[in-house]
């Protein structure tokens, strides 16, 4: 086991002690970090979406910034703008909050299209252009955007072309009764320890024992090393074909069954296959394997594809969700 993998496994264990009952979200967050992409998280308020990425920011070498998206937000509030300096008689660029390593775009669908586009351009190009000048974003750059599925009034849904910029689209649900009990006890313990030093606050205590999970910050160079190891994960030719067949079934569903042809209007772009490839390798690496299995692909298919396919009216009228359609695709493609 490499040092990079040991560091990430300790990081995962530490985050799971802080964000109780959201193991899948933590794994997806690390997968996106390893695959050098961005994450869209959809879930009700209070499910630790903000806490998750803040906790990650506390454990890696990098800075964290939260942007609260609102209808009156301007693109310059995200990217930055040129500020006139009277004493110098010139303009100077003042960087916006997007110039951080970890950026939380909270309730991204509450801002108008211009603001969404400003962020998504930065995500895709890893740069910002203001006043004819281009400014590069940090090499380590991850955006986690959130959406609230409950309130739709006063929102601006992201178009499909912009959704495609996100590597994964993850749904999170309420914790179980047992996990909610653990959350309540953990928050109570943190409140009681509120007068501790900053170092003590960053030491997370397990609910089940007195063992400390004090994880040293992972350096940026270690993250880049881990990404290189992920790229070296082996994917057999038949697994590659299996992956591509799943993506192809979203574009030409009539080749696979009349039912799929009736349910899908538009399929995934090549970004879908690239995302599923990188994420499957990252999942295999996190699970201490040097090869990708069909299970890796099946486990991540919904998160990769649910925001990249468009259901037909017939599918919606039948009450089928994108996940239902993706499960039907997986059932049609022979597993190698």
Secondary structure, DSSP 8 states (H G I E B T S, - for coil): --HHHHHHHHHHHHHHHHSTT-HHHHHHHHHHHHTT--EEEE--TTSSHHHHHHHHHHHBSS-EEEEE--TT--HHHHHEEEEEETTTTEEEEEE-TTSSSEEEEETGGGS-HHHHHHHHHHHHHSEEEETTEEEE--SS-EEEEEE-SS--TT-----HHHHTT-SEEEE-----HHHHHHHHHHHHHHHHTTTS-HHHHTSEE-SSSS-EE----B-HHHHHHHHHHHHT-B--HHHHHHHHHHHHHHH-GGGT-HHHHHHEEE---HHHHHHHHHHHHHHHHHTT-SB--HHHHHHHHHHHHTTT-EE-HHHHHTT--HHHHHHHHHHHS---
